[in-house]
Amino acid sequence: MLWLTVLFFGLSLSASRLWGQSPPEEGIQAGGTADIALRPEQMRMSVDLIAKGKDVAEAIEKLKGVRAKAEGELAKLGAIKESVKFGDPQLDESEVQRREQMEAMLRSRLTPKRAGGKPPVIAAPVTVTLPLEAAFPLTAADASELLIEATKLQSRIKAVDLAAAKNAAEPTPEEAELSEEMEQMQQQFEERGGRKPGTPTFSYAATVLKEQREKAIAEAFQMAREEAERLARATATELGPIRSLSASSQMGPGDADEYGGNYYYQARMAAMLRQQGGKERNEVVGPSPQSLRLQVHVQVTYRIGTK
């Protein structure tokens, strides 16, 4: 993608003063962009382990068993040991709202009809989650083989149910009492963009070598230089010395279709990619094996020469 602007000092200065802005630099500005396509070296997984109990203490105690089982399964799956990280236990925010709604419905059903009847004490379950992150090496060199490898690995991870989501999905007596209403609530939650508890999220990471970055910067600069030269010829001017030069980079955007139109998932994935990408300046993270690329931008301003 190319973009360029010509700025002549007199006109720019007048416009800037008119609008109360700082005047732009005098000269001819041009920009260039180069992409670095990368093969993922790791597949990363993020999931919330789940445990349910009559109160927070019981749920946390059950969560210890879920964590121990997950650690064993990750070792069997070939996770990189140093990459396995657990966060702090926390109440499931989505579950808190559903729990309050369930308690209200139970009270409405069970409160005695006679005058002066007291609302029953409701013991709705408490759900506690534990964030888990892990990375798995990818060895395939061919794009097709890489896709097969990643797909099989994802299937194996989902099959072992690291989060213990199946156990957590078993209804308590209170939930069974309101099974139809609970199903409707879960359906509405998913329709609003939520995801089922315990659903793992996957991303892919690759390292950007120093040589790759330097080559991309050189290509982007050459692109900007050629555009500036064309612009100078078109305006009957010559390029003078470089007045300013800057370079920046960013992870290439992924395909929105990869998120399946799930806005909650998009927000969660975007946050995870920002966090993971920030861990290492020379690392690129994306939502699919095909989406890994680094965009390098160069902007240069030349002084206007004379013929």
Secondary structure, DSSP 4 states (H G I P E B T S, - for coil): --EEEEE-HHHHHHHHHHHT-PPPPSEEEEEEEEEEE----EEEEEEEEEEEESSHHHHHHHHHHHHHHHHHHHHHHT--GGG-EE---EE-HHHHHHHHHHHHHHHHHHS-SSTTPPPPPP---EEEEEEEEEEEE----SHHHHHHHHHHHHHHHHHHTTT-HHHHHSPPHHHHHTHHHHHHHHHHHHHTT---TT--EEEEEEEPPHHHHHHHHHHHHHHHHHHHHHHHHHTT-EEEEEEEEEEEEEEPPPPGGGGTT-HHHHHHHHHHHHHHHHT-TTEEEESSGGG-EEEEEEEEEEEEE--
